Amino acid sequence: MKSPDVSKALVIGGSLGGLFVATALRAIGWQVDVYERSPAAMDSRGGGIVLQADVLQHFRYARIKHSNALGVRSHDRLYLDRAGTVVHQEPMPQTQTSWNTLYNSLLSAFPAEHYHRGMKLVDLAQSEQRVTAIFEDGSCADGELLIGADGASSTVRSLVLPGAGYTYSGYVAWRGLVDENRLPDFAKAELYEDFVFQQAPESLMLEYMVPGLNGSVNPGERRFNWLWYLKAAQGPELGAVLTDHEGRRRSHSIPPGPWPPSRMHTSEKWVNSMPTRHFVN
């Protein structure tokens, strides 16, 4: 039970956004409870992320400790043409981390008894001083502040801003991760510890190294993260990209596993590809 003079916040959504705000509020003395609709642990809900200075500042501010380095350092930026020839190279050191590295660090710094899984929000109620979250199982929680961090299909957004939607920008992003020791030597020589771009008509691919699934940054235990941006016309073409292996048309992304592996679209044809996740912007 919270002290009567301690403010309480409810955070709906327990991924990175929810955990960043939850640990920030705890750092200034708030009691915080996080409610995540997924009943299972989110072991890897994304790929690589460029490590920004704001993230490091947050870790210091919230006093979050991490056993390994948060990312893998890259040295140069390489720009390749469609044939794979280096057309430009320049020194540009930076660090790349991964979703699961940040998530595990944030989650370990947050009290387990205040992180609630399998809690699907269905409604909100407000008074002048309190807000109440109502969940699918019939339970409720209340506090002085409620923060919606429940992703692209946000229930909080639909309740607070009914009718708000997306504007499609005209392209999709395919992404994947390859264990360092599984990448062929000919590709590793070109991509190793650099940030690499490759551009072709209506297409852009980029690649960089990130920590391993267990957070390791030791050589041989890291991963290559890649993203491939491709145009897809709104209508049947986009619909096909967003249809999973069961014929279900997803709204904006397909997670690893449910997408048809033989239907990765390029401007000329569908090709086979490794399992990955793709997103629509």
Buried (B, 14 or more C-beta within 10 A) or exposed (E): EEEEEEBBBBBBBBBBBBBBBBBBBBBEEBBBBBBBBBEEEBEBBBBBBBBEEEBEEBBEEBEBEBEBBBBBEBEBBBBBEEEEEEEEEEEEEBBBBBBBBBBBBBBEBBEEEBBBBEBBBEEBEEEEEEBBBBBEEEEEBBBBBBBBBBBEEBBBBBBEEEEEEEEBEEBBBBBBBBEBEEBEEEEBEBBBBBBBBBBBEEBBBBBBBBBBBEBBBEEEBBBBBBBBBBBBEEEEEBEBBBBBEEEEEBEBBBEBEBBBEEBBBBEEEEEEBEEBBBBBE
